[in-house]
Amino acid sequence: MASILLKNIVKSFGSFVGVQDMNLDIVDEEFLVLLGPSGCGKTTTMRMIAGLEHPTEGEIRIGGELMNDIDARDRDVAMVFQGYALYPNMSIYENIRFPLRMRQVPKAQHDERIRRAAEMVELGPFLERKPGALSGGQRQRAALARAIVRQPQVFLMDEPLSNLDAKLRASMRVQIKHMQRELKVTTVYVTHDQIEAMTLADRIVIMNKGVIQQIGTPDDIYSNPANTFVAGFIGSPPMNLIAGTAQNGTFSAAGARVPCPANLSGNITLGIRPEDCLVGGDNLQGLVYGVEPTGDITYLTVRTANKTVEIKAGREFRAPIDSAIAVGFDTSRLYFFGEDGARVGGN
Amino acid sequence: MFPYLLVGPAVLYLLAITLYPGLFAIYQSLFVVKFVNWSWAGLGNYMRIIQDREFWAALGNTAIIGGLSLGLQTTIAMTVAFFCYRDSFVRGWRIVFLMPMLFMPSAVAFIWKLAFNDGRVISDLLMSVGLVSNNVDWLSSIWLARLTLIVADVWQWTPFLFIIFVGALQGQDEEIEEAARLDGASWSSIFWNISLPMMRPIIVVAVTLRGIDITTMFTNVYIMTQGTPGGATETMSYFIYRQGFRMFNFGYASAASVLMLFITIVVAQTIVKRAFKSGKS
């Protein structure tokens, strides 16, 4: 078990900068999720921790020890890959045994440790099979078992659930979280799926274009987004962002009008989450663009002059397309962002 | 009918150059043939071949020269491929490595004949670095003569295996290699435990193809050694050629060809079958 410290990390690929001046302190036993869109630098960051990439500048420490010049095989980290990366020529038993063999763990311990790891991921009956004879979920569990069998200091997981179907993903999420709590191993988890990030993380790091946008607990990130990128990335559907102007304590945009802090003026972006909008009210006028009942909730899309706004309406809500609709906002839950996208007020 | 007419010429052509000579050889092998005089021999040619020491010697030579050459080519190709398959030059320019294969076999044989025997280039080189003190007569010793054939074959055909092995290694999932590194495996452990077993089917196919090709080694023998010294470099192809076109025992040569074909098929089939069977389990 160990803490991880990234200090002023820069990673360049020729003239392209993949990660810019990154500072991150991951505490012992923490479950940290790196979240961001494709190409934001999250996987590069993880690969640098693993030793599969070398930082152009900066320091990486695991358990206080400088890791920059230490080869991947000598870092005590285990990684679960997106494509599972199981050895196709070996049985699952041999796959799980491989790290024990390579690290010269006494043979007498092998069988017990392999079976214990397989039990943890409920893979006991499949140990003699080859990876090709297992389903996607079983393969992913085999990859997890291979990672946990050697009791590493750090787990790294690179989008481990992205190849699974939605139902399996949900059950594997619970399993991974449970396993991490039980093993108490510092875990860095990379994903572009915000639901995974919100449900698994102790803390989330949101990245974009190689730069950390915000670090915080899932609640913190949801309730207090630092900028429009974070606001627009977290939430399903994400926060509505409406560009307009603020003047004399009022924010106005085409079809929208809400009170705002008196100190705001000029070009401002209003943020409001879909669940904080109500059908009826006088903050937004528009036309019904789409109504999507899902059973427990109905998603309503309202079109204003230059923008569509998502609203979580009641489960019974129905309205004809293109009918006029008025929407009210919970004014205690408004967010305001400046021209550079940074949060300037609200909530 | 029209589709059959369209493929007809190609099929006829193929049959004429493959099936007809094959069947003709089998037919001829049952006769004692002296030009236009054919006399029925039944399995007589085969019975004589089985008792012919020269046939067995040629078979043994083919196995020794072919086996050593194939072993050497495979080892060199695999080693070089493993050390450079991630190299960007090899990735982009691997076609360059095929150059030796593109030369005409007889030209290659003449080059090596010059280098070893007529031009004494190799001897001079060895003398200049002090490995030998006198000019080496490569055809004076059984093993030196065989070595010249092996060197020529290795030079020309190692690239073929190299290119296949590089392709196979480059096609491997990089994540698997990275996973093995993180599991604590050294480069050699990755090679022995992961890359090599994963490449097994490709290696078997490539080596079998090359092996079949080596058993028909003729040009180098014909040009470089002519089977000397004392028949130590006479391969099966050269034996068949000698029987057919030097001694004009056409029936006998045909019988030897049929036997050789049979042996090659059985050996290749056994190897491929066993390799794929154990790969599956």
Interface residues (C-beta under 8 A of the other chain):
Chain A: A50 G51 L52 D71 A72 R73 D74 R75 V77 A78 M79 F81 Q82 G83 A85 L86 Y87 P88 N89 M90 F98 P99 M102 R103 R146 R150
Chain B: D173 E175 I176 E178 A179 A180 R181 L182 D183 G184 A185 S186 S189 N193 I194 P197 M198 R200
